[in-house]
């Protein structure tokens, strides 16, 4: 994995206004056996990454996403 910055986000977004948390879920295949989920906090005009989970292996197994990053 490599940290990158982008002005666009792809996936299905949900937003919790009280907590100011944007969650973006992406499925890499229709089967749903791989994908990612990122959670961001809205701070002023920027998004701060809080957590990133993913399963990169599209292997037909519906295993849970692995936490790859969590803010301290």
N, C-alpha and C positions, 0 to 999 in steps of 0.2 A: 504494500500500500504506500501511497505517496500523498502528502498534503497538497491540495491545490485550492485556488480560489476561483470562484465563478459567479457571474451575476445572474445565472439561471439555475433553476432546480427542476428536475423531472420526477414525476411520480404522482401519487395520490396524496394531496395535502389535507391535513386537518389542523385546526387552530383552536387553542384554549385561551380566550381573551383575558380571563382573570389571572392566569399564570403567565401569560404572554409567551406561550410555547407553541411553536409550529412543528408538527410531525409530518414527515414525508416518507411514504411507503412505496417501494418499487418492486414489482415482480418481473424477473427476467424472462420468464416463460409463462404461458397460460396455466400450466400445471401448478405453479406456485411452489415448486421445489427449490427455488433459489431466488434471491433478491436481497433487498436491504431496507433498513429503516434508520432515518436520521431524525434527531430531535434538536431543535434550535430554540434559544431564547431571543426574543426581539429586544434589542438594546439600542435605543435612539433610532438611528437609521440603518443599523447593521444587524446581522444574525450571528449569534455566538453558538457554536456547536456544543451541545451538551452530551450527546450520546450517539454512537454509530454502531449499528448491528448489521451483520451480513452473513449470507451463506452463498458462496461463489460457485460451489459444485452443483451443477444441474444434473443430478444423478438419479432422479425419480424418487428420492426419499424425502419425506416431509419432516425433516429434522428442524428443531428450533434455530433461530438465527444466533450467531455467536457475537458477543459484545467485543468489539475491536477497539472502541474508544469510549471513555467516560470521563467527563470533566471532574477535576478534584475539588 
